[in-house]
Amino acid sequence: MYPEHLLVPFRQELTEAGFSELKTADAVDQHFKDHKGTTLIVINSVCGCAAGTARPGVKMGLKLADKKPDNLMTVFAGGDVEATAKVREYHLPYPPSSPSVVLFKDGELVHMVERHHIEGRTAEVIGNHLADVFEEHC
């Protein structure tokens, strides 16, 4: 686990863009209980690809898309350990990946962008891809 004071600016980048944090496994389960609509969950990370492309790409995708997820949520790998593990249960059969971006519709996984889809790509590429995903599923 990382010291919380190191995570604050990385958390704020998403919370200031309208994301709510899921900090416990119970909070994740509660969100998905009788879930209707769409939820985008960003599994946030301290790595360079999270800072350089994942978080900026997610924010760009939300700005570009006419249709947007109903709920914007985030967990922090290395910070919200139990919540992250619980989100990863919901995104099976995909393996653990951080950063990653997961879209659920009516509680079912409909799209996932894994770390290997983020690394080596620009924020613009990720943003455009997510905008297309939102248009299709939201």
C-alpha positions in Angstrom: 0.0 0.0 0.0 1.1 3.5 -0.8 1.0 6.3 1.8 -2.3 8.1 1.4 -0.6 11.5 1.1 1.1 10.4 -2.1 -2.2 9.3 -3.6 -4.2 12.5 -3.0 -3.3 14.3 -6.2 -3.9 11.2 -8.3 -7.3 10.7 -6.6 -8.2 14.4 -7.1 -7.6 14.3 -10.8 -10.6 12.0 -11.1 -12.8 13.3 -8.2 -12.5 16.8 -9.6 -13.8 15.4 -12.9 -16.9 14.1 -11.2 -15.8 10.6 -10.1 -16.9 9.2 -6.7 -14.5 6.9 -4.8 -15.4 3.4 -3.8 -13.0 2.8 -0.8 -14.4 -0.5 0.6 -15.5 -3.8 -0.7 -18.9 -3.2 0.9 -19.2 0.1 -1.0 -18.5 -1.7 -4.3 -21.1 -4.4 -3.5 -23.7 -1.8 -2.4 -23.2 0.1 -5.7 -23.8 -3.0 -7.7 -26.8 -4.3 -5.7 -29.8 -4.0 -7.9 -27.7 -1.9 -10.3 -29.4 -0.3 -13.3 -27.8 1.9 -15.8 -24.2 2.3 -16.7 -21.1 2.6 -14.4 -17.6 3.5 -15.5 -15.0 2.4 -13.0 -11.4 3.6 -13.3 -8.9 1.4 -11.4 -6.5 4.2 -10.7 -2.7 3.8 -10.2 0.4 5.7 -9.4 2.2 4.6 -12.6 3.3 6.8 -15.4 0.7 5.5 -17.9 -2.1 6.3 -15.4 -0.9 9.9 -15.1 0.1 10.4 -18.7 -2.6 8.6 -20.7 -5.2 6.8 -18.6 -6.7 9.6 -16.5 -6.4 12.2 -19.2 -7.8 9.8 -21.7 -10.8 9.0 -19.6 -11.6 12.7 -19.0 -11.2 13.3 -22.7 -13.5 10.5 -23.6 -16.2 11.9 -21.3 -15.8 15.3 -22.9 -16.0 14.0 -26.4 -19.0 11.7 -26.0 -22.6 12.8 -26.3 -23.7 9.8 -24.3 -22.0 9.3 -20.9 -22.1 6.7 -18.2 -24.7 7.3 -15.5 -22.1 6.7 -12.7 -18.4 7.6 -12.6 -16.6 5.6 -9.9 -13.0 5.0 -9.1 -10.9 2.7 -6.8 -7.2 3.1 -6.2 -4.9 0.0 -6.7 -2.4 0.2 -3.9 -4.6 2.4 -1.8 -8.1 0.9 -1.7 -7.0 -2.7 -1.6 -10.3 -4.4 -0.6 -12.4 -2.2 -2.9 -10.0 -2.9 -5.8 -10.1 -6.6 -5.2 -13.9 -6.5 -5.1 -14.1 -4.6 -8.4 -11.7 -7.1 -9.9 -14.2 -9.9 -8.9 -16.9 -8.0 -10.9 -14.7 -7.7 -14.0 -13.8 -11.4 -14.3 -12.7 -13.1 -16.5 -10.3 -10.2 -17.1 -7.2 -10.5 -14.9 -6.1 -7.8 -12.5 -4.9 -4.7 -14.3 -4.0 -1.2 -13.2 -4.6 1.2 -14.4 -7.7 0.0 -16.2 -11.1 1.3 -17.2 -14.3 -0.9 -16.9 -17.8 -0.2 -18.1 -20.8 -2.0 -16.7 -24.4 -1.8 -17.9 -27.1 -3.0 -15.6 -24.5 -4.7 -13.4 -22.9 -6.6 -16.3 -19.4 -6.0 -17.7 -19.7 -4.6 -21.3 -16.2 -3.3 -21.9 -12.7 -3.2 -20.4 -9.6 -1.3 -21.3 -6.7 -3.1 -19.7 -3.2 -1.7 -18.9 -1.7 -3.2 -22.0 -4.3 -1.3 -24.0 -3.2 1.9 -22.3 0.6 1.6 -22.4 2.1 3.1 -25.5 -1.0 4.9 -26.5 -1.8 8.6 -26.3 -4.6 10.1 -24.2 -6.2 11.1 -27.4 -6.4 7.5 -28.7 -7.8 6.3 -25.3 -10.3 9.2 -25.2 -11.5 8.6 -28.7 -11.9 4.9 -28.1 -13.8 5.5 -24.8 -16.1 8.1 -26.5 -17.0 5.4 -29.1 -17.6 2.9 -26.3 -19.9 5.3 -24.4 -21.8 6.1 -27.6 -22.4 2.3 -28.1 -23.3 1.3 -24.5 -24.6 4.4 -22.7 
